[in-house]
Amino acid sequence: MPFGGSSLQDSHNAADRVESEIFATCRRLTGFPLIGTRRPDITRLPVRFLTVARFPNYVIVYRPQTVPLQVIAVLHSKRDLGKVLEERRW
């Protein structure tokens, strides 16, 4: 086995599970766009944040007022979310 005791296939499967849950969470957001929270402590942009329930290290940042709903980022929660959003071009 490779370093760390897990195989490459295990890593791919784990990534697939995270990706599937992110997509499922985004689909739920389309029906309930206001379930995320505003975070004025992070940004003044008109966006909301929703943590992916099964994988709480990931945060979906989206614009609830757009049709269709616009996901602008899926970020790891350890990142400086405000800085990442500030650096993006709007």
C-alpha positions in Angstrom: 0.0 0.0 0.0 1.1 3.6 -0.6 2.2 5.9 2.1 -0.5 6.5 4.7 -2.1 3.1 4.4 -4.7 3.9 1.7 -4.8 3.1 -1.9 -5.2 5.5 -4.8 -8.6 3.9 -5.4 -9.7 4.7 -1.8 -8.7 8.3 -2.4 -10.7 8.4 -5.6 -13.7 6.9 -3.9 -13.5 9.4 -1.0 -13.2 12.3 -3.5 -16.3 11.0 -5.4 -18.3 10.9 -2.1 -17.4 14.5 -1.3 -18.2 15.6 -4.8 -21.6 13.8 -4.8 -22.5 15.4 -1.4 -21.5 18.8 -2.7 -23.8 18.4 -5.7 -26.6 17.1 -3.6 -26.3 20.1 -1.3 -26.4 22.4 -4.3 -29.5 20.7 -5.5 -31.2 21.2 -2.1 -30.2 24.9 -2.2 -32.2 25.4 -5.4 -35.4 24.6 -3.5 -34.4 26.5 -0.3 -32.0 29.2 -1.3 -32.3 31.1 2.0 -31.1 28.3 4.3 -27.5 29.4 4.2 -26.3 32.2 6.4 -25.1 35.7 5.6 -21.6 36.4 7.0 -21.0 40.1 7.1 -18.0 39.3 9.3 -16.5 37.6 6.2 -17.8 39.7 3.2 -20.2 42.5 2.3 -21.0 40.7 -0.9 -24.7 39.6 -1.3 -23.9 35.9 -0.8 -24.8 33.2 1.7 -22.7 30.3 3.1 -23.8 26.8 3.7 -21.6 24.1 5.2 -21.9 20.7 3.5 -23.5 18.6 6.3 -21.7 15.3 5.7 -18.4 16.9 5.0 -18.3 20.0 7.3 -14.8 21.1 6.0 -16.5 22.3 2.9 -18.5 25.5 2.5 -20.7 26.5 -0.5 -20.8 30.2 -1.2 -23.7 31.2 -3.4 -26.0 34.0 -4.5 -29.5 33.2 -3.4 -31.2 35.9 -5.4 -30.1 34.6 -8.8 -32.2 32.4 -11.0 -30.8 29.9 -11.4 -29.0 29.9 -8.1 -25.4 30.8 -8.7 -22.8 28.9 -6.7 -19.7 31.1 -6.7 -17.3 28.9 -4.8 -16.9 25.7 -2.9 -14.1 26.2 -0.4 -12.4 24.4 2.4 -13.4 25.9 5.7 -9.7 26.2 6.8 -9.1 28.8 4.1 -9.4 32.5 4.7 -12.9 32.8 3.1 -12.9 36.6 3.1 -9.6 36.8 1.4 -10.5 34.2 -1.2 -13.8 36.0 -2.0 -12.0 39.4 -2.0 -9.5 38.2 -4.6 -12.1 36.9 -7.0 -13.2 39.1 -9.9 -16.9 39.9 -9.8 
